[in-house]
């Protein structure tokens, strides 16, 4: 059974990044529901 984390219209890129890293470390699928409050390719 695969776990999923769903973020609905996330606003804070730092929190989203932390959750993404946690998902990567725990083999969990991360779903981001648009619109996002930030650009996904922006490293700041």
mmJSON file of the N, C-alpha and C atoms, coordinates in Angstrom:
{"data_MODEL":{"atom_site":{
"group_PDB":["ATOM","ATOM","ATOM","ATOM","ATOM","ATOM","ATOM","ATOM","ATOM","ATOM","ATOM","ATOM","ATOM","ATOM","ATOM","ATOM","ATOM","ATOM","ATOM","ATOM","ATOM","ATOM","ATOM","ATOM","ATOM","ATOM","ATOM","ATOM","ATOM","ATOM","ATOM","ATOM","ATOM","ATOM","ATOM","ATOM","ATOM","ATOM","ATOM","ATOM","ATOM","ATOM","ATOM","ATOM","ATOM","ATOM","ATOM","ATOM","ATOM","ATOM","ATOM","ATOM","ATOM","ATOM","ATOM","ATOM","ATOM","ATOM","ATOM","ATOM","ATOM","ATOM","ATOM","ATOM","ATOM","ATOM","ATOM","ATOM","ATOM","ATOM","ATOM","ATOM","ATOM","ATOM","ATOM","ATOM","ATOM","ATOM","ATOM","ATOM","ATOM","ATOM","ATOM","ATOM","ATOM","ATOM","ATOM","ATOM","ATOM","ATOM","ATOM","ATOM","ATOM","ATOM","ATOM","ATOM","ATOM","ATOM","ATOM","ATOM","ATOM","ATOM","ATOM","ATOM","ATOM","ATOM","ATOM","ATOM","ATOM","ATOM","ATOM","ATOM","ATOM","ATOM","ATOM","ATOM","ATOM","ATOM","ATOM","ATOM","ATOM","ATOM","ATOM","ATOM","ATOM","ATOM","ATOM","ATOM","ATOM","ATOM","ATOM","ATOM"],
"id":[1,2,3,4,5,6,7,8,9,10,11,12,13,14,15,16,17,18,19,20,21,22,23,24,25,26,27,28,29,30,31,32,33,34,35,36,37,38,39,40,41,42,43,44,45,46,47,48,49,50,51,52,53,54,55,56,57,58,59,60,61,62,63,64,65,66,67,68,69,70,71,72,73,74,75,76,77,78,79,80,81,82,83,84,85,86,87,88,89,90,91,92,93,94,95,96,97,98,99,100,101,102,103,104,105,106,107,108,109,110,111,112,113,114,115,116,117,118,119,120,121,122,123,124,125,126,127,128,129,130,131,132],
"type_symbol":["N","C","C","N","C","C","N","C","C","N","C","C","N","C","C","N","C","C","N","C","C","N","C","C","N","C","C","N","C","C","N","C","C","N","C","C","N","C","C","N","C","C","N","C","C","N","C","C","N","C","C","N","C","C","N","C","C","N","C","C","N","C","C","N","C","C","N","C","C","N","C","C","N","C","C","N","C","C","N","C","C","N","C","C","N","C","C","N","C","C","N","C","C","N","C","C","N","C","C","N","C","C","N","C","C","N","C","C","N","C","C","N","C","C","N","C","C","N","C","C","N","C","C","N","C","C","N","C","C","N","C","C"],
"label_atom_id":["N","CA","C","N","CA","C","N","CA","C","N","CA","C","N","CA","C","N","CA","C","N","CA","C","N","CA","C","N","CA","C","N","CA","C","N","CA","C","N","CA","C","N","CA","C","N","CA","C","N","CA","C","N","CA","C","N","CA","C","N","CA","C","N","CA","C","N","CA","C","N","CA","C","N","CA","C","N","CA","C","N","CA","C","N","CA","C","N","CA","C","N","CA","C","N","CA","C","N","CA","C","N","CA","C","N","CA","C","N","CA","C","N","CA","C","N","CA","C","N","CA","C","N","CA","C","N","CA","C","N","CA","C","N","CA","C","N","CA","C","N","CA","C","N","CA","C","N","CA","C","N","CA","C"],
"label_alt_id":[null,null,null,null,null,null,null,null,null,null,null,null,null,null,null,null,null,null,null,null,null,null,null,null,null,null,null,null,null,null,null,null,null,null,null,null,null,null,null,null,null,null,null,null,null,null,null,null,null,null,null,null,null,null,null,null,null,null,null,null,null,null,null,null,null,null,null,null,null,null,null,null,null,null,null,null,null,null,null,null,null,null,null,null,null,null,null,null,null,null,null,null,null,null,null,null,null,null,null,null,null,null,null,null,null,null,null,null,null,null,null,null,null,null,null,null,null,null,null,null,null,null,null,null,null,null,null,null,null,null,null,null],
"label_comp_id":["UNK","UNK","UNK","UNK","UNK","UNK","UNK","UNK","UNK","UNK","UNK","UNK","UNK","UNK","UNK","UNK","UNK","UNK","UNK","UNK","UNK","UNK","UNK","UNK","UNK","UNK","UNK","UNK","UNK","UNK","UNK","UNK","UNK","UNK","UNK","UNK","UNK","UNK","UNK","UNK","UNK","UNK","UNK","UNK","UNK","UNK","UNK","UNK","UNK","UNK","UNK","UNK","UNK","UNK","UNK","UNK","UNK","UNK","UNK","UNK","UNK","UNK","UNK","UNK","UNK","UNK","UNK","UNK","UNK","UNK","UNK","UNK","UNK","UNK","UNK","UNK","UNK","UNK","UNK","UNK","UNK","UNK","UNK","UNK","UNK","UNK","UNK","UNK","UNK","UNK","UNK","UNK","UNK","UNK","UNK","UNK","UNK","UNK","UNK","UNK","UNK","UNK","UNK","UNK","UNK","UNK","UNK","UNK","UNK","UNK","UNK","UNK","UNK","UNK","UNK","UNK","UNK","UNK","UNK","UNK","UNK","UNK","UNK","UNK","UNK","UNK","UNK","UNK","UNK","UNK","UNK","UNK"],
"label_asym_id":["A","A","A","A","A","A","A","A","A","A","A","A","A","A","A","A","A","A","A","A","A","A","A","A","A","A","A","A","A","A","A","A","A","A","A","A","A","A","A","A","A","A","A","A","A","A","A","A","A","A","A","A","A","A","A","A","A","A","A","A","A","A","A","A","A","A","A","A","A","A","A","A","A","A","A","A","A","A","A","A","A","A","A","A","A","A","A","A","A","A","A","A","A","A","A","A","A","A","A","A","A","A","A","A","A","A","A","A","A","A","A","A","A","A","A","A","A","A","A","A","A","A","A","A","A","A","A","A","A","A","A","A"],
"label_entity_id":["1","1","1","1","1","1","1","1","1","1","1","1","1","1","1","1","1","1","1","1","1","1","1","1","1","1","1","1","1","1","1","1","1","1","1","1","1","1","1","1","1","1","1","1","1","1","1","1","1","1","1","1","1","1","1","1","1","1","1","1","1","1","1","1","1","1","1","1","1","1","1","1","1","1","1","1","1","1","1","1","1","1","1","1","1","1","1","1","1","1","1","1","1","1","1","1","1","1","1","1","1","1","1","1","1","1","1","1","1","1","1","1","1","1","1","1","1","1","1","1","1","1","1","1","1","1","1","1","1","1","1","1"],
"label_seq_id":[1,1,1,2,2,2,3,3,3,4,4,4,5,5,5,6,6,6,7,7,7,8,8,8,9,9,9,10,10,10,11,11,11,12,12,12,13,13,13,14,14,14,15,15,15,16,16,16,17,17,17,18,18,18,19,19,19,20,20,20,21,21,21,22,22,22,23,23,23,24,24,24,25,25,25,26,26,26,27,27,27,28,28,28,29,29,29,30,30,30,31,31,31,32,32,32,33,33,33,34,34,34,35,35,35,36,36,36,37,37,37,38,38,38,39,39,39,40,40,40,41,41,41,42,42,42,43,43,43,44,44,44],
"pdbx_PDB_ins_code":[null,null,null,null,null,null,null,null,null,null,null,null,null,null,null,null,null,null,null,null,null,null,null,null,null,null,null,null,null,null,null,null,null,null,null,null,null,null,null,null,null,null,null,null,null,null,null,null,null,null,null,null,null,null,null,null,null,null,null,null,null,null,null,null,null,null,null,null,null,null,null,null,null,null,null,null,null,null,null,null,null,null,null,null,null,null,null,null,null,null,null,null,null,null,null,null,null,null,null,null,null,null,null,null,null,null,null,null,null,null,null,null,null,null,null,null,null,null,null,null,null,null,null,null,null,null,null,null,null,null,null,null],
"Cartn_x":[0.851,0.0,0.898,0.604,1.396,0.701,1.476,0.941,1.034,0.082,0.055,-0.083,0.583,0.377,-0.119,-1.228,-1.806,-1.772,-1.179,-1.179,-2.093,-3.138,-4.12,-3.751,-3.41,-3.041,-2.004,-0.841,0.175,0.691,0.959,1.404,2.871,3.408,4.754,5.745,6.672,7.6,8.529,8.94,9.839,9.148,7.91,7.169,6.923,6.594,6.366,7.644,8.782,10.065,10.384,10.123,10.348,9.469,8.223,7.303,7.763,8.233,8.725,9.928,10.843,12.007,11.592,10.629,10.124,9.479,8.705,8.07,9.12,10.173,11.237,11.929,12.131,12.806,11.96,10.652,9.747,9.013,9.443,8.837,7.329,6.941,5.551,5.332,4.184,3.862,3.327,3.854,3.404,2.609,1.375,0.52,0.313,0.617,0.401,-0.79,-1.797,-2.998,-2.848,-2.908,-2.75,-4.011,-3.892,-2.724,-1.773,-0.489,0.542,0.801,1.169,1.457,2.884,3.576,4.977,5.284,6.434,6.878,7.701,7.429,8.098,9.566,9.966,11.359,12.185,11.576,12.279,13.011,14.342,15.136,15.185,14.587,14.615,13.489],
"Cartn_y":[-1.179,0.0,1.244,2.157,3.378,4.522,5.288,6.463,7.676,8.582,9.828,10.989,12.091,13.357,14.331,15.009,15.96,17.345,18.297,19.695,20.464,21.038,21.781,23.26,23.777,25.184,25.641,24.985,25.386,26.79,27.541,28.927,29.125,28.299,28.526,27.531,28.024,27.103,26.368,26.999,26.33,25.13,25.299,24.185,23.074,23.464,22.477,21.694,22.383,21.715,20.733,21.126,20.221,18.981,19.177,18.045,17.164,17.769,16.998,16.144,16.7,15.931,14.782,15.03,13.969,12.863,13.254,12.26,11.44,12.095,11.379,10.38,10.76,9.884,8.727,8.858,7.819,7.086,7.319,6.669,6.924,8.179,8.615,9.498,9.367,10.174,11.525,12.596,13.956,14.48,14.904,15.51,16.972,17.866,19.302,19.721,20.294,20.747,22.235,22.611,24.016,24.804,26.124,26.953,26.962,26.974,27.06,28.525,28.825,30.199,30.606,29.839,30.089,29.356,29.685,28.979,27.773,26.652,25.419,25.403,26.166,26.166,27.278,28.072,29.157,28.594,28.773,28.193,29.066,30.239,31.139,30.852],
"Cartn_z":[0.0,0.0,0.0,-0.884,-1.008,-0.288,0.46,1.138,0.224,0.364,-0.385,0.593,0.271,0.969,-0.086,0.195,-0.751,-0.127,-0.852,-0.424,-1.363,-0.803,-1.581,-1.575,-2.742,-2.924,-1.893,-1.827,-0.848,-1.126,-0.072,-0.201,0.153,1.016,1.546,0.935,0.102,-0.567,0.396,1.479,2.427,3.076,3.485,4.094,3.082,1.852,0.799,0.526,0.513,0.315,1.425,2.657,3.796,3.691,3.312,3.15,1.995,0.901,-0.247,0.145,0.922,1.374,2.303,3.16,4.035,3.21,2.206,1.332,0.587,0.108,-0.601,0.326,1.558,2.512,3.008,2.897,3.396,2.275,1.032,-0.14,-0.204,0.006,-0.021,-1.242,-1.876,-3.05,-2.599,-3.186,-2.884,-4.064,-3.813,-4.829,-4.476,-5.419,-5.232,-6.075,-5.429,-6.12,-6.401,-7.673,-8.093,-7.791,-7.699,-7.972,-6.781,-7.101,-6.075,-5.762,-4.55,-4.149,-4.462,-5.292,-5.628,-6.926,-7.527,-8.727,-8.312,-8.907,-8.506,-8.903,-9.908,-10.356,-9.71,-8.823,-8.141,-6.925,-6.872,-5.782,-4.539,-4.546,-3.385,-2.436],
"occupancy":[1.0,1.0,1.0,1.0,1.0,1.0,1.0,1.0,1.0,1.0,1.0,1.0,1.0,1.0,1.0,1.0,1.0,1.0,1.0,1.0,1.0,1.0,1.0,1.0,1.0,1.0,1.0,1.0,1.0,1.0,1.0,1.0,1.0,1.0,1.0,1.0,1.0,1.0,1.0,1.0,1.0,1.0,1.0,1.0,1.0,1.0,1.0,1.0,1.0,1.0,1.0,1.0,1.0,1.0,1.0,1.0,1.0,1.0,1.0,1.0,1.0,1.0,1.0,1.0,1.0,1.0,1.0,1.0,1.0,1.0,1.0,1.0,1.0,1.0,1.0,1.0,1.0,1.0,1.0,1.0,1.0,1.0,1.0,1.0,1.0,1.0,1.0,1.0,1.0,1.0,1.0,1.0,1.0,1.0,1.0,1.0,1.0,1.0,1.0,1.0,1.0,1.0,1.0,1.0,1.0,1.0,1.0,1.0,1.0,1.0,1.0,1.0,1.0,1.0,1.0,1.0,1.0,1.0,1.0,1.0,1.0,1.0,1.0,1.0,1.0,1.0,1.0,1.0,1.0,1.0,1.0,1.0],
"B_iso_or_equiv":[0.0,0.0,0.0,0.0,0.0,0.0,0.0,0.0,0.0,0.0,0.0,0.0,0.0,0.0,0.0,0.0,0.0,0.0,0.0,0.0,0.0,0.0,0.0,0.0,0.0,0.0,0.0,0.0,0.0,0.0,0.0,0.0,0.0,0.0,0.0,0.0,0.0,0.0,0.0,0.0,0.0,0.0,0.0,0.0,0.0,0.0,0.0,0.0,0.0,0.0,0.0,0.0,0.0,0.0,0.0,0.0,0.0,0.0,0.0,0.0,0.0,0.0,0.0,0.0,0.0,0.0,0.0,0.0,0.0,0.0,0.0,0.0,0.0,0.0,0.0,0.0,0.0,0.0,0.0,0.0,0.0,0.0,0.0,0.0,0.0,0.0,0.0,0.0,0.0,0.0,0.0,0.0,0.0,0.0,0.0,0.0,0.0,0.0,0.0,0.0,0.0,0.0,0.0,0.0,0.0,0.0,0.0,0.0,0.0,0.0,0.0,0.0,0.0,0.0,0.0,0.0,0.0,0.0,0.0,0.0,0.0,0.0,0.0,0.0,0.0,0.0,0.0,0.0,0.0,0.0,0.0,0.0],
"pdbx_formal_charge":[null,null,null,null,null,null,null,null,null,null,null,null,null,null,null,null,null,null,null,null,null,null,null,null,null,null,null,null,null,null,null,null,null,null,null,null,null,null,null,null,null,null,null,null,null,null,null,null,null,null,null,null,null,null,null,null,null,null,null,null,null,null,null,null,null,null,null,null,null,null,null,null,null,null,null,null,null,null,null,null,null,null,null,null,null,null,null,null,null,null,null,null,null,null,null,null,null,null,null,null,null,null,null,null,null,null,null,null,null,null,null,null,null,null,null,null,null,null,null,null,null,null,null,null,null,null,null,null,null,null,null,null],
"auth_seq_id":[1,1,1,2,2,2,3,3,3,4,4,4,5,5,5,6,6,6,7,7,7,8,8,8,9,9,9,10,10,10,11,11,11,12,12,12,13,13,13,14,14,14,15,15,15,16,16,16,17,17,17,18,18,18,19,19,19,20,20,20,21,21,21,22,22,22,23,23,23,24,24,24,25,25,25,26,26,26,27,27,27,28,28,28,29,29,29,30,30,30,31,31,31,32,32,32,33,33,33,34,34,34,35,35,35,36,36,36,37,37,37,38,38,38,39,39,39,40,40,40,41,41,41,42,42,42,43,43,43,44,44,44],
"auth_comp_id":["UNK","UNK","UNK","UNK","UNK","UNK","UNK","UNK","UNK","UNK","UNK","UNK","UNK","UNK","UNK","UNK","UNK","UNK","UNK","UNK","UNK","UNK","UNK","UNK","UNK","UNK","UNK","UNK","UNK","UNK","UNK","UNK","UNK","UNK","UNK","UNK","UNK","UNK","UNK","UNK","UNK","UNK","UNK","UNK","UNK","UNK","UNK","UNK","UNK","UNK","UNK","UNK","UNK","UNK","UNK","UNK","UNK","UNK","UNK","UNK","UNK","UNK","UNK","UNK","UNK","UNK","UNK","UNK","UNK","UNK","UNK","UNK","UNK","UNK","UNK","UNK","UNK","UNK","UNK","UNK","UNK","UNK","UNK","UNK","UNK","UNK","UNK","UNK","UNK","UNK","UNK","UNK","UNK","UNK","UNK","UNK","UNK","UNK","UNK","UNK","UNK","UNK","UNK","UNK","UNK","UNK","UNK","UNK","UNK","UNK","UNK","UNK","UNK","UNK","UNK","UNK","UNK","UNK","UNK","UNK","UNK","UNK","UNK","UNK","UNK","UNK","UNK","UNK","UNK","UNK","UNK","UNK"],
"auth_asym_id":["A","A","A","A","A","A","A","A","A","A","A","A","A","A","A","A","A","A","A","A","A","A","A","A","A","A","A","A","A","A","A","A","A","A","A","A","A","A","A","A","A","A","A","A","A","A","A","A","A","A","A","A","A","A","A","A","A","A","A","A","A","A","A","A","A","A","A","A","A","A","A","A","A","A","A","A","A","A","A","A","A","A","A","A","A","A","A","A","A","A","A","A","A","A","A","A","A","A","A","A","A","A","A","A","A","A","A","A","A","A","A","A","A","A","A","A","A","A","A","A","A","A","A","A","A","A","A","A","A","A","A","A"],
"auth_atom_id":["N","CA","C","N","CA","C","N","CA","C","N","CA","C","N","CA","C","N","CA","C","N","CA","C","N","CA","C","N","CA","C","N","CA","C","N","CA","C","N","CA","C","N","CA","C","N","CA","C","N","CA","C","N","CA","C","N","CA","C","N","CA","C","N","CA","C","N","CA","C","N","CA","C","N","CA","C","N","CA","C","N","CA","C","N","CA","C","N","CA","C","N","CA","C","N","CA","C","N","CA","C","N","CA","C","N","CA","C","N","CA","C","N","CA","C","N","CA","C","N","CA","C","N","CA","C","N","CA","C","N","CA","C","N","CA","C","N","CA","C","N","CA","C","N","CA","C","N","CA","C","N","CA","C"],
"pdbx_PDB_model_num":[1,1,1,1,1,1,1,1,1,1,1,1,1,1,1,1,1,1,1,1,1,1,1,1,1,1,1,1,1,1,1,1,1,1,1,1,1,1,1,1,1,1,1,1,1,1,1,1,1,1,1,1,1,1,1,1,1,1,1,1,1,1,1,1,1,1,1,1,1,1,1,1,1,1,1,1,1,1,1,1,1,1,1,1,1,1,1,1,1,1,1,1,1,1,1,1,1,1,1,1,1,1,1,1,1,1,1,1,1,1,1,1,1,1,1,1,1,1,1,1,1,1,1,1,1,1,1,1,1,1,1,1]
}}}
